[in-house]
Amino acid sequence: MALPSSPAGAASGHNRLSWAAKRVCLWFNLMFPPFSSCYASGDSTQAWRQYQQNKLRFLTFCRDAAERRLAALNAAILTLEQQIARDQQGQSF
């Protein structure tokens, strides 16, 4: 399966790196902080700011995934508690 040239809704033409390359840079920068070669500019302040923004996006994604899992667990627990309560009411008659 071929990957699309850019993700839906992404601005194209003015970015120096493709979206796949940016994802690799994000991973690389998280593993090896500001020593990445993904930033072509010599401005270390700008590179550090970009690193922080990428890390924030990654951590937000991780938090959102954890919240989805927690919501699913809470729903499963609530459903089981309701079923147990219903079954206990049915046996008490």
Contacts in CASP RR format, 6 or more apart in sequence:
PFRMAT RR
TARGET T0000
AUTHOR 0000-0000-0000
METHOD contacts of the structure
MODEL  1
MALPSSPAGAASGHNRLSWAAKRVCLWFNLMFPPFSSCYASGDSTQAWRQ
YQQNKLRFLTFCRDAAERRLAALNAAILTLEQQIARDQQGQSF
3 20 0 8 1.000
5 12 0 8 1.000
5 18 0 8 1.000
6 12 0 8 1.000
6 18 0 8 1.000
6 19 0 8 1.000
7 19 0 8 1.000
10 19 0 8 1.000
15 22 0 8 1.000
16 40 0 8 1.000
17 25 0 8 1.000
17 38 0 8 1.000
21 38 0 8 1.000
22 38 0 8 1.000
24 38 0 8 1.000
25 36 0 8 1.000
25 38 0 8 1.000
25 39 0 8 1.000
25 54 0 8 1.000
26 54 0 8 1.000
26 57 0 8 1.000
26 58 0 8 1.000
28 36 0 8 1.000
28 38 0 8 1.000
29 36 0 8 1.000
29 38 0 8 1.000
29 51 0 8 1.000
29 54 0 8 1.000
29 55 0 8 1.000
30 54 0 8 1.000
30 55 0 8 1.000
30 58 0 8 1.000
33 51 0 8 1.000
34 44 0 8 1.000
34 47 0 8 1.000
34 48 0 8 1.000
34 51 0 8 1.000
36 47 0 8 1.000
36 51 0 8 1.000
39 46 0 8 1.000
39 47 0 8 1.000
39 50 0 8 1.000
41 47 0 8 1.000
END
